[in-house]
Each structure stands twice: as structure tokens, then as C-alpha cells.
């Protein structure tokens, strides 16, 4: 098992990666393998995603460059190619791709087929987007935290923010929380401050739905800080409409409580092979940036950019809980690490 500090060690600023998730899939030669984010200097351990089993080098696996390969007779879980990619649909188990169908599943199906690798690497290998300190933007939030006053934080979003496919939500070991809960725990521990946390996220929702329900699911809770996280289900929503939906949500909240601050989540994007689920999600980060440039008290969490670099090194299947749009434990942790750095990164550097 990993400690909480290890769970919250950001992959973009470390020489040790803790519990990076991989999904072993047969290559063209029939050998199950998966790539690590960085080339390891030393593999410390490889565990099952449930952390109930530890696998042995030379018996279960070998490492070539940044690729973990399964050895014959290994106990490690893996997928055959035809278990993930098929020519015919299976009801409730496949989604359409460009040349057939891909496997998807909720629950622990993908979780039970994944492994977690802890390893040493060269620091500085992350060259993609990194969190930008937002304490000078979310001034009231940071003031409340530093003064030890209660912060009323609310998470409002879709199934990802609800916690979909985090292991606690699917009732599977190691029973880890979703990104918002991890972020809240880390923030409370760092500032030694009381945080009242509420999650009103509902799966399958988009920004238009969010606008219709903002009164009862946001305003009625009188929040100081809102994590506003829509976009994954705005598949056909235009960039302009998405921006205006989010703008109106903010304005409605601030009509009742002008000092409320917002972290605007630029959503991760779906499996590019799931053609029916892919749409305009890639466009929304730029629209959120426009809002943040126009209005005080708004900070953008660029999960779109973070995922773009992550998946230039790893495959979608390595960081997903359902193979369509939900993060697994490892990806939930990266979201939490990002938010935490947005509110404490500069302070950590100064200390």
C-alpha cells in the first residue's frame, strides 16, 4: 500500500513515481506489455491494482527501456488483443470504434486487470503542462485556509467529479477516494484548516444541465470555493455555448454570494477510439481561459493539457477505469495532485 504522502507526490516533480498504473496488452508478437511514463532507473516494486499481490522481476516481468513485459507463466493480469478490439458488438460491453468495437465496462473490470509500478527515475522528465499557482487569484480561499477559518468547498460536475471508477466507488481494494476527496484531505492537512466539503456532482450531466440546476446544487450550499467540472458530456456543445453556460453559472452564484471563487476544470478527454463519445471536449480549455482572463477569482485547472502529455507517453487504457471516459485511481490522483499544487506550490517552493 502507498502512504498518503506517496499518493500525493506529483509525477511532474519527482524522482520517484509511486504506483503508476499499467494495463498489459498483447503486442503483435503475443507478448503482454505496457509503457511507463518515464524510463526507470530502478523498479522498486510492481503490485496488482488492489495491492493484494506483488510480482517478481525475472519470474513475472522484465523491463526493457520504459516497457514492462510479462514473462511466460507470470501471475500478472493481462488482456488479449481480441478481448479489447472486436468486429461485432456485445450489448452493454462495447462501444463503436472507426473499424469495429472496443471493450468497455464499469465496476472493477479494468481495475482488476491493471498493475501499479513504483520506480526511480530522472527528475525533470515531465515536459508537458504543469500546475500554475493560483493563490494570487483565489485570494479569499487562501486567506481562509491560512487563517484557519472554515472553507466551504463544493464540487459540482459530472460522473468523474462524483468519483466514477475510483476504487472506493466500485467497492474494490485499495478503496481510494476520488480526486476531490483526495484534494480536500491534502489541503486540510497542509493548512491545518477546517474544510466543509460537499459533492453535488451527478453522472451523465453537461454544462446546460448544470446551469438549470445551479440554484439547488450550488447556490443553496453557500460555497466559498466551487470546483466547477463539466465538459466530458458536452460532446456536441459548441465552444461558445459551453463558455456562456459556465459564465452564467458563475454569474448566478455571484448574484447571491459575490465573493465565491471558482476552480474551472478543463476536462480530460475520452478514449479517442470511442468515436461516438468524442466531440468538442478538446475545445473547452481555451474558453475557460477566456473567462479567467475576464473575471477575478477564477482559476483554470488544465487537466486537458496534463492528459495530453501523459498520453503522449502512455496509452489511454493505462489510466482509465472504464476504457471510455472515467479515470482510474492513478489518474484521479493526478487530478488531486494538480489541484493541490495550484493552492500550495508557490508556498512549498518558498519554504
C-alpha positions as CSV (number, residue, x, y, z in Angstrom):
1,X,0.0,0.0,0.0
2,X,1.0,3.6,-0.5
3,X,1.1,6.3,2.2
4,X,-1.0,9.4,1.7
5,X,2.2,11.5,1.0
6,X,3.2,9.0,-1.7
7,X,-0.3,9.1,-3.2
8,X,0.0,12.9,-3.4
9,X,3.6,13.1,-4.8
10,X,3.2,14.9,-8.2
11,X,4.5,12.9,-11.1
12,X,5.7,16.1,-12.8
13,X,8.1,17.0,-9.9
14,X,9.6,13.8,-8.5
15,X,12.4,11.3,-8.9
16,X,10.2,8.5,-7.6
17,X,6.8,7.6,-9.2
18,X,4.5,5.8,-6.8
19,X,2.0,3.2,-8.1
20,X,1.8,4.2,-11.7
21,X,-0.9,2.2,-13.4
22,X,-0.4,0.0,-16.4
23,X,-2.6,-2.4,-18.4
24,X,-0.7,-5.2,-20.0
25,X,-2.0,-5.9,-23.5
26,X,-0.6,-8.4,-26.0
27,X,1.6,-6.9,-28.7
28,X,1.8,-8.1,-32.3
29,X,4.1,-11.0,-31.1
30,X,1.6,-12.0,-28.4
31,X,3.6,-10.7,-25.5
32,X,1.7,-8.7,-22.9
33,X,3.4,-5.3,-22.3
34,X,2.8,-1.7,-21.3
35,X,4.8,1.5,-21.3
36,X,5.8,3.5,-18.2
37,X,5.6,7.3,-18.2
38,X,9.4,7.6,-17.7
39,X,12.3,5.3,-18.3
40,X,13.1,3.8,-14.9
41,X,16.5,3.9,-13.2
42,X,15.2,1.3,-10.7
43,X,12.0,-0.6,-10.4
44,X,11.2,-0.7,-6.7
45,X,8.1,-2.9,-6.9
46,X,5.2,-3.9,-9.0
47,X,1.8,-4.7,-7.4
48,X,-1.7,-5.6,-8.5
49,X,-4.0,-2.6,-8.6
50,X,-5.7,-4.0,-5.5
51,X,-2.2,-4.2,-3.8
52,X,-3.0,-7.7,-2.8
53,X,-0.2,-9.2,-4.9
54,X,3.4,-8.2,-5.6
55,X,5.1,-9.5,-8.7
56,X,8.7,-10.7,-9.0
57,X,11.3,-9.5,-11.5
58,X,12.6,-12.4,-13.7
59,X,9.6,-14.5,-12.7
60,X,6.6,-12.4,-13.6
61,X,8.1,-9.5,-15.5
62,X,11.1,-7.8,-17.2
63,X,11.7,-4.2,-18.1
64,X,13.1,-3.1,-21.4
65,X,13.6,0.7,-21.7
66,X,10.3,2.1,-20.3
67,X,8.3,-1.0,-21.2
68,X,7.2,-3.6,-18.7
69,X,6.8,-7.1,-20.3
70,X,5.1,-10.1,-18.8
71,X,7.1,-13.3,-18.7
72,X,5.7,-16.8,-19.5
73,X,4.0,-18.3,-16.6
74,X,3.5,-15.0,-14.8
75,X,0.6,-14.4,-12.4
76,X,0.1,-10.9,-13.7
77,X,-3.3,-9.9,-15.3
78,X,-3.4,-9.0,-19.0
79,X,-5.6,-8.6,-22.0
80,X,-5.5,-10.5,-25.2
81,X,-5.9,-8.2,-28.2
82,X,-9.2,-9.7,-29.2
83,X,-10.6,-9.1,-25.7
84,X,-10.3,-5.3,-26.3
85,X,-10.9,-5.0,-30.0
86,X,-13.6,-6.9,-31.8
87,X,-15.5,-6.9,-35.0
88,X,-19.0,-7.4,-33.6
89,X,-20.8,-5.5,-30.8
90,X,-21.6,-7.1,-27.4
91,X,-24.6,-5.5,-25.7
92,X,-23.5,-3.2,-22.8
93,X,-19.9,-4.2,-23.2
94,X,-18.7,-2.5,-26.3
95,X,-18.7,0.9,-28.0
96,X,-18.2,1.7,-31.7
97,X,-14.7,2.5,-33.0
98,X,-13.7,3.5,-36.5
99,X,-13.1,-0.1,-37.6
100,X,-15.2,-2.1,-35.2
101,X,-15.8,-2.1,-31.5
102,X,-13.8,-1.6,-28.3
103,X,-14.5,-3.1,-24.9
104,X,-15.7,-1.0,-22.0
105,X,-17.0,-1.8,-18.6
106,X,-17.9,-0.1,-15.3
107,X,-17.2,-1.7,-12.0
108,X,-13.8,-3.3,-11.3
109,X,-13.3,-5.0,-14.7
110,X,-10.4,-2.8,-15.9
111,X,-9.2,-2.1,-12.3
112,X,-8.7,-5.9,-11.8
113,X,-6.7,-6.1,-15.0
114,X,-4.2,-3.3,-14.0
115,X,-0.9,-3.2,-12.2
116,X,0.9,-0.5,-10.3
117,X,4.6,0.3,-10.7
118,X,6.7,2.2,-8.2
119,X,10.1,3.2,-9.6
120,X,13.0,5.6,-9.5
121,X,13.5,8.0,-12.5
122,X,15.4,11.1,-13.5
123,X,13.7,14.2,-12.2
124,X,12.6,16.6,-15.0
125,X,11.2,14.0,-17.4
126,X,7.8,15.7,-17.4
127,X,7.9,18.3,-20.1
128,X,4.2,18.9,-20.5
129,X,1.8,21.3,-18.8
130,X,2.3,21.8,-15.1
131,X,0.0,23.4,-12.5
132,X,0.2,27.2,-12.2
133,X,0.0,28.6,-8.7
134,X,-3.4,30.2,-8.2
135,X,-3.1,31.6,-4.7
136,X,-2.8,35.1,-6.1
137,X,-6.1,34.6,-8.0
138,X,-8.1,32.6,-5.4
139,X,-7.1,35.2,-2.7
140,X,-10.1,34.7,-0.4
141,X,-9.8,30.9,-0.4
142,X,-6.1,31.1,0.5
143,X,-6.8,33.7,3.2
144,X,-9.4,31.5,4.8
145,X,-7.1,28.5,4.8
146,X,-4.1,30.4,6.1
147,X,-6.2,32.0,8.9
148,X,-7.5,28.6,10.0
149,X,-11.1,29.7,9.2
150,X,-13.6,27.2,7.8
151,X,-13.7,26.9,4.0
152,X,-17.0,25.8,2.5
153,X,-15.9,23.9,-0.7
154,X,-18.3,22.4,-3.2
155,X,-17.6,20.1,-6.1
156,X,-20.1,20.4,-9.0
157,X,-19.6,18.3,-12.0
158,X,-20.3,15.1,-13.9
159,X,-19.5,11.4,-13.1
160,X,-15.8,12.0,-12.9
161,X,-16.2,14.5,-10.1
162,X,-18.8,12.3,-8.5
163,X,-15.9,9.8,-8.3
164,X,-16.7,7.3,-11.0
165,X,-14.3,4.3,-11.1
166,X,-12.2,5.4,-8.1
167,X,-11.8,2.2,-6.3
168,X,-13.9,3.2,-3.3
169,X,-16.8,3.9,-5.6
170,X,-16.5,0.5,-7.2
171,X,-16.1,-1.2,-3.8
172,X,-12.7,-2.6,-4.7
173,X,-9.3,-2.5,-2.8
174,X,-7.4,-0.3,-2.1
175,X,-10.7,1.7,-1.7
176,X,-9.2,5.1,-2.7
177,X,-11.2,8.2,-2.9
178,X,-11.9,10.3,-6.0
179,X,-9.8,13.4,-6.8
180,X,-11.9,15.9,-5.0
181,X,-11.8,14.0,-1.7
182,X,-8.0,13.5,-2.0
183,X,-7.6,17.2,-2.7
184,X,-9.7,18.2,0.2
185,X,-7.8,15.9,2.6
186,X,-4.4,17.1,1.4
187,X,-5.5,20.8,1.6
188,X,-6.9,20.4,5.1
189,X,-3.7,18.6,6.3
190,X,-1.4,21.2,4.8
191,X,-3.2,24.3,6.1
192,X,-4.4,22.6,9.4
193,X,-7.7,24.3,8.5
194,X,-11.3,23.1,8.7
195,X,-12.9,22.4,5.3
196,X,-16.6,21.7,4.9
197,X,-16.8,19.6,1.7
198,X,-19.9,18.9,-0.3
199,X,-20.1,17.0,-3.6
200,X,-23.2,17.6,-5.7
201,X,-21.9,16.0,-8.9
202,X,-24.2,13.7,-10.9
203,X,-23.1,11.4,-13.7
204,X,-24.1,11.9,-17.3
205,X,-24.6,15.7,-16.9
206,X,-23.4,18.5,-19.1
207,X,-23.0,22.3,-18.8
208,X,-26.6,23.0,-19.9
209,X,-27.9,20.7,-17.2
210,X,-25.5,22.4,-14.7
211,X,-27.0,25.8,-15.5
212,X,-30.5,24.6,-15.0
213,X,-29.7,23.1,-11.6
214,X,-27.3,25.7,-10.2
215,X,-29.7,27.0,-7.6
216,X,-30.4,23.8,-5.7
217,X,-27.0,22.2,-6.3
218,X,-24.6,25.2,-5.8
219,X,-26.2,28.4,-4.5
220,X,-28.2,26.8,-1.7
221,X,-24.9,25.5,-0.2
222,X,-23.4,29.0,0.1
223,X,-19.9,27.9,-1.1
224,X,-16.7,29.8,-0.7
225,X,-14.9,27.8,-3.4
226,X,-16.6,25.8,-6.2
227,X,-14.8,23.2,-8.2
228,X,-16.8,23.5,-11.4
229,X,-16.1,20.5,-13.6
230,X,-18.2,19.9,-16.7
231,X,-17.3,19.2,-20.3
232,X,-16.9,15.5,-20.7
233,X,-20.5,15.1,-21.7
234,X,-20.7,18.3,-23.7
235,X,-19.9,16.2,-26.8
236,X,-21.8,18.3,-29.3
237,X,-21.9,21.6,-27.3
238,X,-20.2,24.4,-29.2
239,X,-17.3,26.2,-27.6
240,X,-19.3,29.4,-27.4
241,X,-22.3,27.7,-25.8
242,X,-20.1,26.0,-23.3
243,X,-18.4,29.2,-22.3
244,X,-21.7,31.0,-21.9
245,X,-23.1,28.2,-19.8
246,X,-20.2,28.3,-17.4
247,X,-20.2,32.1,-17.4
248,X,-23.9,32.2,-16.5
249,X,-23.4,29.6,-13.7
250,X,-20.7,31.8,-12.2
251,X,-22.8,35.0,-12.5
252,X,-25.8,33.3,-10.9
253,X,-23.8,32.1,-7.9
254,X,-22.2,35.5,-7.5
255,X,-25.5,37.3,-7.6
256,X,-26.1,35.6,-4.2
257,X,-22.6,35.4,-2.9
258,X,-20.2,37.8,-4.8
259,X,-17.1,36.6,-3.0
260,X,-17.4,32.9,-4.2
261,X,-14.3,31.8,-6.1
262,X,-14.1,29.0,-8.7
263,X,-11.6,26.4,-10.0
264,X,-12.8,25.8,-13.5
265,X,-11.8,22.3,-14.6
266,X,-10.7,21.9,-18.2
267,X,-11.9,18.3,-18.6
268,X,-9.8,15.3,-19.5
269,X,-10.8,13.9,-22.9
270,X,-12.4,10.5,-23.8
271,X,-10.8,7.5,-25.4
272,X,-10.0,8.7,-29.0
273,X,-11.1,5.2,-30.2
274,X,-14.6,5.7,-28.9
275,X,-15.8,7.7,-31.9
276,X,-19.4,8.2,-30.6
277,X,-18.1,9.8,-27.3
278,X,-15.5,12.1,-28.9
279,X,-16.6,15.6,-29.7
280,X,-15.8,19.1,-28.6
281,X,-14.1,18.3,-25.3
282,X,-10.7,19.5,-26.6
283,X,-12.0,23.0,-27.2
284,X,-13.2,23.9,-23.8
285,X,-9.9,24.8,-22.0
286,X,-9.4,27.9,-24.2
287,X,-12.9,29.0,-23.4
288,X,-12.3,28.7,-19.6
289,X,-9.1,30.7,-20.0
290,X,-11.1,33.5,-21.6
291,X,-13.4,33.6,-18.6
292,X,-10.5,33.5,-16.2
293,X,-8.8,36.4,-18.0
294,X,-12.0,38.5,-17.9
295,X,-13.1,37.9,-14.3
296,X,-11.3,37.9,-10.9
297,X,-11.4,34.9,-8.6
298,X,-11.4,32.2,-11.4
299,X,-8.5,29.7,-11.9
300,X,-8.3,27.1,-14.6
301,X,-7.2,23.5,-13.8
302,X,-5.7,22.3,-17.1
303,X,-6.4,18.6,-17.0
304,X,-6.8,18.6,-20.8
305,X,-3.1,19.7,-21.1
306,X,-1.9,17.4,-18.4
307,X,-3.6,14.4,-20.1
308,X,-2.2,15.4,-23.5
309,X,1.3,14.9,-22.2
310,X,0.5,11.9,-20.2
311,X,-1.0,10.1,-23.2
312,X,1.9,11.0,-25.4
313,X,3.9,8.6,-23.2
314,X,1.2,6.1,-22.1
315,X,-2.0,4.7,-23.7
316,X,-5.5,5.7,-22.7
317,X,-6.1,2.1,-21.4
318,X,-3.3,2.6,-18.8
319,X,-5.1,5.4,-16.9
320,X,-8.8,4.6,-17.3
321,X,-11.3,2.9,-15.1
322,X,-13.9,2.0,-17.9
323,X,-11.9,2.5,-21.2
324,X,-14.2,5.3,-22.3
325,X,-14.0,8.4,-20.1
326,X,-13.5,7.6,-16.4
327,X,-10.1,7.9,-14.7
328,X,-8.7,5.0,-12.6
329,X,-7.2,5.5,-9.2
330,X,-3.9,6.7,-10.7
331,X,-5.5,9.3,-12.9
332,X,-7.8,10.5,-10.1
333,X,-4.6,11.0,-8.0
334,X,-3.0,13.2,-10.8
335,X,-6.1,15.4,-10.7
336,X,-5.8,15.8,-7.0
337,X,-2.1,16.5,-7.2
338,X,-2.7,19.2,-9.7
339,X,-5.3,21.0,-7.6
340,X,-3.2,20.7,-4.5
341,X,-0.2,22.3,-6.3
342,X,-2.4,25.1,-7.6
343,X,-3.0,26.2,-4.0
344,X,0.3,25.3,-2.3
345,X,3.0,25.0,-4.9
346,X,4.5,28.5,-4.6
347,X,4.4,28.3,-0.8
348,X,6.3,24.9,-0.9
349,X,8.9,26.4,-3.2
350,X,9.4,29.4,-0.9
351,X,9.8,27.2,2.1
